[in-house]
Amino acid sequence: MTSQGPGLARTGNRVAHGWGDALSAVAAGFVVMGATAALGLWAAGAAGLPGGSFPRVVAAVVVMAAGGSVALSGNAGELARTHADISVLPLSVTLVGALAVAAGFLRPLRHRAVATTRELAGWAARIAVLWALVLIVLSLLARQTFDFPGADPTGGVIDDVLDSSPRAGFRAEIPLTLVLGLLWLAGVLLLALLVSRGAPLPAHLVRHQESVRPAAYAMVALLLAYVVVGLVIALVVAATRGHPAETFAVILLGLPNVVWLVLTLGLGASWEGKVDGPFGLPMPQVLDSVLRTPDLSTLNVGTLAEQDGRAWWCVVAAALFTLGASFVAAARSPARTRPWRHALHMAAALTLTVLAVCLLVRISAHYGLSLLGLGDLGGGLGGEVLLRPKLWTALGLAVLWGLGTGFLGGMLATRVHRRGEVDAEDRT
């Protein structure tokens, strides 16, 4: 017996996922990403950009959030050049898009125990094709050039002698955007399969789910818990300390950038960076203060505490949240799993999570003006923002935290009833 449903056909226990379902998943992802980016940029004051460029800026932010590449460029005549580069992910936009796409990907797979590799690959391929097409359209839209009349930092040399004013613009790099955007999508879909207990897996992978899925779920829960707590704190700050527009801009564009950075700092990791020129980090003022120095500065709990003693609470929060995640992972694991094995699972999962955070949160942005190729003459226009992790130290600390909290979480979970556990009354 064969029955038809919207976007898919069901034959026995097999499901052929249709293009309608794929279109719904892709549309949901890009709609929430576009809306979040537009609201965040509007709160940041980007709606007043000249030339009706606001939609193009929104498209560029969505492209970047989806893993794409946006290049900056500019010039100031034949002898002068502006040079700029930017590498940053607006992780609020990335997060809402990932959640929407993952939900759309998993929805037709509900109530299934097993799915073939071919079926899952075909379903993912449909989403990937539509995702690539939308990325191309957005990349074509994400391009703009801005003029800076009357903003000559060289004392009139450019305007009077070269008869030109600085210009800068951005343009999405379509080939690289397609490659990186599809890799981003593949990561989202793979993570969705790993995290969801109800999503089907190929038969040969089912035996591995008991060791992977609980830890993967716990890490996603850990990251989302930090976002929720950060959101509550940000809303309180917006309501009590003024500057609500700036706060909402950070919430809608870069809240995970801030709170996931705080997570790694609480685990003891160190970052290095600098803030130079008129630009700054879309982060709390205390972080900007630590990094606004002539040379590279070290960012960790100690240097933050020199500015604000409450920074030590980052360590307490990291300990409690990581232990909670370890308990969740152990409680979702079969009862036969020993605490030492939980420790190994958590060490691996937390290390991969910290690695992902370090790669996603890092920032590199630079803008300058050179005349005849002689250095930066940007003055008030030039600037640099840099934030990068001390990676191997962060990963080593993640291993130690994972082993410790994983073992404690496994011990605590022995007091709760778990899957695979038989009550004493049932054994008699």
Secondary structure, DSSP 8 states (H G I E B T S, - for coil): -EEEETTEEEETTEEEE-HHHHHHHHHHHHHHHHHHHHHHHHHTTGGG-GGG-HHHHHHHHHHHHTT--EEEEEE-SSSEEEEEEEE---HHHHHHHHHHHHHHHHGGGTT-SB--HHHHHHHHHHHHHHHHHHHHHHHHH-EEEEE-TT--TTTTIIIIIS----EEEEEE-HHHHHHHHHHHHHHHHHHHHHH-TTS-B-GGGGGGHHHHHHHHHHHHHHHHHHHHHHHHHHHHHHHHSS-HHHHHHHHHHHHHHHHHHHHHHHTT--EEEEEESS---SS-HHHHHHH-SSS-EEESHHHHHHH-GGGGHHHHHHHHHHHHHHHHHHHTS-TT--HHHHHHHHHHHHHHHHHHHHHHH-EEEEEEEEETTBS---TTS-EEEEEEE-HHHHHHHHHHHHHHHHHHHHHHHTTS--TT---HHHH-
